[in-house]
């Protein structure tokens, strides 16, 4: 049976939530993105010092909070004391509209409970192998198996996840993407992939343009899904949709929604 994450096929993914207008990777950003009507919210998770799965992108706290040091060296209780909206600004630091407003770092459990009908694309940021079992536990507890897709730059953790929870959908990691891109460029791809592949890729990487009309065509012929990150300019959104890209991830979901509607994408 088709995974619910892919049915209907997601077209619009809010990268870290409605992150242009709200502090990224926080519940207010997620709720706003869901209310806008995006198909999926993209987010990132780390493992805290005391083994909790917390939503955050950076390995450190300084960029977006009033805290210091690595996230993983803090307990959940310590992280909850921080202001996750502390450094959010839309005017180059003239104002900080969310500072002192009670915006906290959220756990994955809190996000899944807050938005029980929302699909999530979740990137495992922690390299430690312990994150995998705890992550699976949170997904199972919330019965969210069908509405999440898991990504990671750490192939070992993805392989562990696939082994421990083969029913959970995953994208392929950079180490898995590279040989397929090379084969595509050399026209030596297999006629079919053994299982459905989900690409989550930038337009260019390592100086090589990956997402081209021929790449999209070749991957679609093999039933793969092509998701592209992180696109914030309208002309590029229009171009990518025009060559058949399935899904675009963006920091500006309002603009992407407008573009998709104008093009009849959704």
C-alpha positions as CSV (number, residue, x, y, z in Angstrom):
1,X,0.0,0.0,0.0
2,X,1.2,3.5,-0.8
3,X,2.6,5.4,2.2
4,X,0.4,8.2,3.2
5,X,3.4,10.5,3.2
6,X,3.4,10.1,-0.6
7,X,-0.3,10.0,-1.1
8,X,-1.3,12.5,-2.3
9,X,2.2,13.3,-3.6
10,X,3.6,16.3,-1.6
11,X,4.2,19.3,-3.7
12,X,4.9,22.0,-1.1
13,X,7.2,21.5,1.9
14,X,7.7,24.2,4.5
15,X,11.4,24.0,5.5
16,X,11.6,24.3,9.3
17,X,7.9,25.5,9.2
18,X,6.8,28.9,8.3
19,X,10.3,30.0,9.0
20,X,10.3,33.4,7.2
21,X,7.7,34.7,9.6
22,X,8.2,32.7,12.8
23,X,11.2,31.3,14.6
24,X,12.4,28.2,12.7
25,X,11.7,24.7,14.0
26,X,9.3,25.9,16.7
27,X,5.7,25.0,17.3
28,X,4.4,28.5,16.2
29,X,6.3,28.1,12.9
30,X,4.7,24.6,12.4
31,X,1.2,25.7,13.3
32,X,1.4,28.6,10.9
33,X,2.7,26.4,8.1
34,X,-0.1,23.9,8.7
35,X,-2.7,26.6,8.7
36,X,-1.3,27.9,5.4
37,X,-2.1,24.5,3.9
38,X,1.4,23.1,3.1
39,X,1.7,19.4,2.3
40,X,4.6,18.7,4.6
41,X,6.6,20.3,7.3
42,X,10.4,19.7,7.2
43,X,12.2,19.6,10.4
44,X,15.3,18.3,12.2
45,X,15.9,16.4,15.5
46,X,18.7,15.9,18.0
47,X,19.1,13.7,21.0
48,X,19.4,15.5,24.3
49,X,21.8,14.6,27.1
50,X,19.0,12.8,28.8
51,X,17.9,10.9,25.7
52,X,14.9,13.0,24.5
53,X,14.2,13.8,20.8
54,X,14.2,17.5,20.4
55,X,13.5,19.6,17.3
56,X,16.4,21.8,16.3
57,X,18.6,22.2,13.3
58,X,22.0,23.5,14.5
59,X,24.3,21.4,16.7
60,X,24.7,24.5,18.8
61,X,22.3,27.0,20.5
62,X,23.8,30.4,19.9
63,X,22.3,31.3,16.5
64,X,18.6,31.1,17.5
65,X,18.5,31.2,21.3
66,X,19.9,32.9,24.4
67,X,21.7,29.7,25.3
68,X,25.3,28.5,24.6
69,X,27.0,25.3,23.7
70,X,25.8,22.2,22.0
71,X,22.2,21.0,22.2
72,X,23.3,17.5,23.0
73,X,25.2,18.6,26.1
74,X,21.9,19.9,27.7
75,X,19.0,18.0,29.3
76,X,15.5,18.6,28.1
77,X,14.7,20.6,31.2
78,X,17.7,22.9,30.6
79,X,16.7,23.4,26.9
80,X,13.1,24.3,28.0
81,X,14.5,27.2,29.9
82,X,15.9,28.8,26.8
83,X,14.2,31.4,24.5
84,X,13.8,29.8,21.1
85,X,12.6,33.1,19.6
86,X,15.4,35.2,21.1
87,X,17.3,36.0,17.9
88,X,14.5,36.0,15.3
89,X,14.4,39.2,13.3
90,X,13.0,40.3,10.0
91,X,14.7,43.8,10.0
92,X,18.4,43.0,10.5
93,X,18.2,43.2,14.3
94,X,16.2,46.4,14.6
95,X,13.5,44.4,16.4
96,X,13.0,40.9,17.9
97,X,9.3,40.3,17.8
98,X,9.4,36.9,19.5
99,X,12.0,37.6,22.2
100,X,10.5,37.0,25.6
101,X,7.3,35.6,24.2
102,X,7.7,32.1,25.7
103,X,8.7,30.3,22.5
104,X,10.5,27.1,23.6
105,X,12.4,24.3,21.9
106,X,9.9,21.5,21.3
107,X,10.2,17.8,21.5
108,X,9.2,15.7,18.5
109,X,6.5,14.2,20.6
110,X,5.0,17.6,21.3
111,X,5.0,18.5,17.6
112,X,3.4,15.2,16.5
113,X,0.7,15.7,19.1
114,X,0.1,19.4,18.3
115,X,-0.4,18.6,14.6
116,X,-1.9,15.1,14.4
117,X,-3.0,15.3,10.8
118,X,0.2,16.9,9.4
119,X,2.9,15.1,7.5
120,X,6.5,15.6,8.6
121,X,9.9,15.2,6.8
122,X,12.3,14.6,9.7
123,X,16.1,14.8,9.5
124,X,18.1,12.9,12.1
125,X,20.9,15.3,12.9
126,X,22.6,13.5,15.8
127,X,25.3,11.2,14.7
128,X,25.0,9.1,17.8
129,X,23.4,5.7,17.0
130,X,21.2,6.0,20.2
131,X,19.0,8.5,18.4
132,X,17.5,5.8,16.1
133,X,15.7,3.6,18.7
134,X,14.4,6.6,20.6
135,X,13.2,8.2,17.4
136,X,11.3,5.0,16.4
137,X,9.8,4.9,19.9
138,X,8.4,8.4,19.5
139,X,7.0,7.7,16.1
140,X,5.3,4.5,17.3
141,X,3.9,6.1,20.4
142,X,2.2,8.7,18.2
143,X,1.1,6.2,15.6
144,X,2.8,8.5,13.1
145,X,4.3,5.8,10.9
146,X,2.3,6.6,7.8
147,X,2.8,10.4,7.9
148,X,6.6,10.8,8.3
149,X,9.5,10.4,6.0
150,X,13.0,10.2,7.6
151,X,16.1,11.7,6.2
152,X,19.7,11.9,7.5
153,X,23.2,12.8,6.3
154,X,24.4,10.0,8.5
155,X,23.9,6.9,6.4
156,X,24.7,4.5,9.3
157,X,21.7,5.8,11.2
158,X,19.4,5.5,8.1
159,X,20.6,1.9,7.6
160,X,19.9,1.2,11.3
161,X,16.4,2.7,11.0
162,X,15.6,0.7,7.9
163,X,16.7,-2.5,9.7
164,X,14.8,-1.8,13.0
165,X,11.7,-0.3,11.4
166,X,11.4,-1.4,7.8
167,X,7.9,0.0,7.6
168,X,9.1,3.6,8.0
169,X,9.7,5.6,4.9
170,X,13.1,7.1,4.3
171,X,14.8,9.2,1.7
172,X,18.3,8.3,0.5
173,X,21.4,9.9,1.9
174,X,24.0,11.8,0.0
175,X,26.3,8.7,-0.1
176,X,23.5,6.9,-1.8
177,X,22.6,9.7,-4.1
178,X,26.1,10.3,-5.6
179,X,26.5,6.9,-7.4
180,X,23.0,7.2,-8.9
181,X,23.7,10.7,-10.2
182,X,26.9,9.5,-11.8
183,X,25.1,6.5,-13.4
184,X,22.4,8.8,-14.6
185,X,25.0,11.2,-16.2
186,X,26.7,8.2,-17.8
187,X,23.4,6.7,-19.0
188,X,24.0,3.4,-17.1
189,X,21.1,3.4,-14.7
190,X,19.3,0.1,-14.2
191,X,16.0,-0.1,-16.0
192,X,14.1,-0.2,-12.7
193,X,15.0,0.4,-9.1
194,X,14.4,-2.5,-6.7
195,X,12.3,-0.3,-4.5
196,X,10.8,3.2,-4.7
197,X,13.5,5.8,-4.1
198,X,12.9,9.3,-2.6
199,X,15.5,11.8,-3.6
200,X,15.9,14.9,-1.4
201,X,18.5,16.9,-3.1
202,X,19.7,20.4,-4.0
203,X,19.8,21.7,-7.5
204,X,23.6,21.6,-7.5
205,X,26.1,19.8,-5.3
206,X,29.9,19.7,-5.4
207,X,29.8,22.0,-8.4
208,X,27.6,19.5,-10.4
209,X,24.1,20.3,-11.5
210,X,21.9,17.5,-10.4
211,X,18.4,18.5,-11.1
212,X,18.0,18.7,-14.8
213,X,15.0,17.8,-17.1
214,X,16.8,14.6,-18.1
215,X,17.4,13.7,-14.4
216,X,13.8,14.2,-13.5
217,X,12.6,12.2,-16.6
218,X,15.0,9.3,-15.9
219,X,14.1,9.1,-12.3
220,X,10.3,9.3,-12.9
221,X,10.7,6.5,-15.5
222,X,12.0,4.4,-12.5
223,X,9.1,5.5,-10.2
224,X,11.4,7.7,-8.0
225,X,10.3,10.8,-6.3
226,X,12.3,14.0,-6.8
227,X,12.2,16.5,-3.9
228,X,14.4,19.6,-4.1
229,X,15.7,21.9,-1.4
230,X,15.8,24.8,-0.5
231,X,14.2,27.0,-3.1
232,X,13.2,30.6,-2.2
233,X,13.0,32.4,-5.5
234,X,9.8,32.5,-7.6
235,X,11.5,32.0,-11.0
236,X,13.4,28.9,-9.7
237,X,10.2,27.5,-8.2
238,X,8.5,28.0,-11.6
239,X,11.4,26.4,-13.5
240,X,11.6,23.3,-11.2
241,X,7.9,22.7,-11.4
242,X,8.0,23.2,-15.2
243,X,10.6,20.4,-15.6
244,X,8.5,18.0,-13.5
245,X,10.1,18.1,-10.0
246,X,7.6,16.5,-7.6
247,X,8.2,18.5,-4.5
248,X,9.9,21.8,-3.5
249,X,11.1,22.6,0.0
250,X,11.2,26.3,0.8
251,X,11.8,28.8,3.6
252,X,8.9,30.9,2.1
253,X,5.9,28.5,1.9
254,X,3.5,31.5,1.2
255,X,5.4,32.3,-2.0
256,X,5.6,28.6,-3.0
257,X,1.9,28.2,-2.4
258,X,1.2,31.2,-4.6
259,X,3.4,29.9,-7.3
260,X,2.0,26.4,-7.3
261,X,-1.6,27.7,-7.4
262,X,-0.7,30.0,-10.3
263,X,0.8,27.1,-12.2
264,X,-2.1,24.7,-11.4
265,X,0.2,22.5,-9.4
266,X,-2.4,22.2,-6.6
